[in-house]
Amino acid sequence: MDNMEQELTPAYPYPLRSSEIINRINLSSLTPEVTLSDGERKGLFDFEQPLFEQLKALKDISVSGHVIYPAAFTTEKGKSLFQATYLDTGLEQKIKDKAQSLGLNWDDEKEQRVACEQFFDELEKDIETVSEGPRLGEVDEENIKLLSSEADLTKIPERIRERLGIWSAKWAKKEFKRRFLEAAGKLEDLPNPARISRAVELEDFKKKEEGLRRLKKDIKGIKSSKEAGLPLEKAEVEVCNLYIRYINVLIASLYPYKKIESGITPRSMERIDHFLSGVGLQFGENGLLQTIPEHLANYAKKRLAEMSEISETAEYQKYNSFRLNAPQVKILAEKILDGYGLKKKGWEAVVLERQGGLAVEFDSEKNTREVKIPRSFKSGLARTLPLLAHEIEGHVLRYANKEDAAGGLRIIQELSTGRGSILSEGAAMWMEDATKKEMFGMADPALPYYWLASSIKAKGGSFKDCFYASLQERAKVVHNMTVEELMKDREKFDKEFSKAYSSTLRIFGRFTDLDDTSGYIAISDPLDYLEQELVVEFLMSQNSGDFQKLLFVAGIDLYSVESLAKINLLDLKNVKQPLMFVARDLWPKIKSRLDEGQNLETAIASI
């Protein structure tokens, strides 16, 4: 471990959380210690090339888990779905026949997925199908657990497995709501949802883990052979450090899959989370370093105390009544890309047949640079413009800066240096919030509900305890109601129930029993929403604009900043910062045309 890593990792082998580490990075010393000639830079990239190719091949090995709620398959519909998937020995051939009837190529991954979607959709609508294999009679949860544990999941196409998990999760959510209402919100009368998890590609998992450990050992050997006296060798040592850190993160993320079959303890899950998300320097009551450091906890408590319903301004409501469709969003997105000169660099807005909201895809290897818009997109103008700022002035600009300023290392260009989500979403959310404030005077801060549920979990709360705490606070803040009052208004209750349920589920991760009362926190990355505000606030408060530029470079994390600067592979002079293009250029033009009486289509076409 080098001096820089010792300084930034006083909790070794765990990193500090981003909100803790930001004060320890010597931002004033982001000056090169090594200057490489053009020939040496080429030598460095040649040195990295075989490391990247080995790492990329291992990273691309797919490892997945399968999570279902067994009680869902004890219902009549559930039993039929279970029979037609887990127990049907002719399942794959039936889906292949479906693909052929649709003119789809089974060997094409995307087309195979489409065939699976069609097959499952029809299965949901009409369960009557002839299944080959054992028939189900009367079953309970234990029967379903046993039968699913014996099923060969590799014989069930991946998308069918996913749809089974989604279907059972939706049933479990609906069932929990029904029981919650029946129990009038009394937790003692309410069972937690029960789920089971399995790893799928165990041989692939073994191949991936062994390969990563072997590559890490090889890189350590290469690093130890370097004298680190010549500039090129110093740079090669830093590149080795970047790769070792990244491999450590990949190995840690595999651990739950390794232990899932034999059972993984909540304590182990929290320790894995500590390695992936970081810790504070104080020990908690459970004997481990704190998952939620005092500084972050105090920030969350302050936010919770200040919470009140976020009201939409009259101007926001006025302009949000103008509804945008996908082709109109495409025009606006291309205007923003053009405003930054990004269309010349290959960026484009595309309308696709896809689910979800706006998204960005960047893949330098495949030469993909897209702002993706679902064809079904329909939303208000006032809501959509800040979202476009989030995606383009946030994410797209970071990718463009990565290509211009991050030195050409392939691990950065095509992957990342490890723990980069704080900077990524921090920049994008700051951009969205700043745009909304400038356009409509509306603040949109991160909400503290994840922290609240996590703090209840740390005190020994099960899923239902954490859920209730979140629902109770949402009822109070958003509607000035108690939970009992909220339950009497089904429209409001349904909305807040859904948010509280989904957010609480996230802090249990995929592998922790929802009955768990150990006090260990399995997943803390939902705290990123609050934590990134602290990091952004710190960087934006610095006197030098160079520090702020760190937010707008993709592929790097707070651990890699000094390493990259040390070998002159992070050129902040070339980083473009956001121009607030949506708020200061695009919005005034659209607003003035709408105020003159133009309809939305004409206003957009004329800007």
Helices and strands as residue ranges (DSSP letters): H 3-8, H 18-21, G 27-29, H 38-59, E 65-68, G 70-74, H 76-85, H 91-101, H 109-125, H 141-150, G 153-155, H 158-182, G 187-189, E 196-199, H 202-224, H 231-259, H 266-277, H 294-306, H 314-320, E 323-325, H 326-339, G 343-345, E 348-352, E 359-363, E 368-374, E 378-380, H 381-388, I 389-396, H 397-405, H 410-414, H 421-440, H 449-458, H 463-479, H 483-487, H 490-508, G 525-527, H 528-541, H 545-549, G 550-552, H 561-566, G 572-574, H 581-581, I 582-586, H 587-595, H 600-605
